[in-house]
Amino acid sequence: QVQLVESAGGLVQPGGSLRLSCAASGSISFINAMGWYRQAPGKQREWVAGFLRGGQTSYVDSVKGRFTISKDNAKNTVYLQMNSLKPEDTAVYYCYFFTAFAGQFWGQGTQVTVSS
């Protein structure tokens, strides 16, 4: 059974940085997409950043220029480097892997709090 294991989030001051990682515990093939969503208190889950099957990256407008998604295919791991963090980035962050045949996999969620 494949599981996605996310790194711990944390409390960061405004303007600070944090790097999240998400590693698949088993082998996953035919990955169509991978990336990150987030959910802030009282709000709907929001897509943040992702890789498409061709390797292209995409970001929600609110994080462009501040967040960078990367991956290590050999380790089945996706990363989210978050710089210049703002209080409005406070949320639970979830990683995802969407596959062609095995369905969707989600991380357990990790809390990121941006506050002074």
C-alpha positions in Angstrom: 0.0 0.0 0.0 1.5 3.3 -1.1 1.5 6.1 1.4 2.6 9.7 1.0 4.5 11.0 4.0 4.9 14.7 4.5 7.6 16.5 6.4 6.7 18.5 9.4 5.5 22.1 8.9 6.0 24.6 11.5 5.7 28.2 12.8 7.5 30.8 10.7 7.7 34.5 11.0 6.4 36.6 8.1 9.1 36.9 5.5 10.6 33.6 6.5 11.1 30.4 4.5 10.1 26.7 4.9 10.6 23.6 2.8 8.1 20.8 2.7 8.7 17.4 1.4 6.4 14.5 0.5 7.8 11.1 -0.1 6.0 8.0 -1.4 6.6 5.0 0.7 6.3 2.6 -2.1 6.6 2.4 -5.9 4.2 4.5 -7.9 4.1 4.3 -11.7 2.3 6.3 -14.4 2.1 9.5 -12.4 0.0 12.0 -14.2 0.4 14.9 -11.8 1.9 15.7 -8.4 1.9 18.7 -6.2 0.4 20.6 -3.3 -3.0 21.8 -2.0 -3.6 23.8 1.1 -6.6 24.5 3.3 -6.8 27.5 5.6 -9.2 27.6 8.5 -12.8 28.2 7.4 -11.8 28.0 3.7 -12.0 25.5 0.9 -9.0 23.5 -0.1 -7.0 25.4 -2.6 -4.6 24.1 -5.2 -1.1 25.7 -4.7 1.4 24.2 -7.1 2.0 21.2 -9.2 3.8 19.2 -11.9 1.9 18.0 -14.9 2.8 14.8 -16.7 5.0 16.6 -19.2 7.0 18.0 -16.4 5.7 21.5 -16.6 5.1 23.4 -13.3 2.3 25.6 -12.4 1.4 27.8 -9.5 -1.6 29.6 -8.1 -1.1 33.4 -8.7 -0.9 34.2 -5.0 2.4 32.2 -4.6 4.1 32.9 -7.9 7.6 34.2 -7.4 7.6 33.0 -3.8 7.1 29.2 -3.9 9.0 26.7 -5.9 8.0 23.1 -6.5 10.6 20.5 -7.3 10.9 16.7 -7.4 13.2 13.8 -7.2 11.9 11.1 -9.4 14.3 8.5 -8.1 13.0 9.0 -4.6 9.4 9.6 -5.6 9.5 12.8 -3.6 8.1 16.2 -4.3 9.2 19.4 -2.5 7.7 22.8 -1.9 10.1 25.6 -1.1 8.2 28.5 0.4 9.9 31.9 0.6 8.7 35.3 1.7 5.9 33.7 3.6 2.9 35.7 4.5 0.2 35.3 7.2 -2.2 34.4 4.5 -0.1 31.3 3.7 -1.1 29.8 7.0 -2.9 26.5 6.2 -2.6 22.8 6.3 -0.7 21.7 3.3 -1.4 18.4 1.5 0.6 16.8 -1.2 -0.9 14.6 -3.9 0.1 12.1 -6.6 -2.4 11.4 -9.3 -1.8 8.2 -11.2 -3.2 6.8 -14.4 -4.2 3.4 -13.1 -3.8 3.4 -9.3 -5.9 6.4 -8.5 -5.1 9.3 -6.2 -2.8 9.4 -3.2 -2.7 12.1 -0.6 -0.4 13.1 2.2 -1.6 13.4 5.8 -1.4 17.1 5.8 1.1 19.3 7.6 0.4 22.6 9.4 2.2 25.8 8.3 1.6 28.8 10.5 3.0 32.2 9.5 2.9 34.6 12.4 5.0 37.0 14.4 
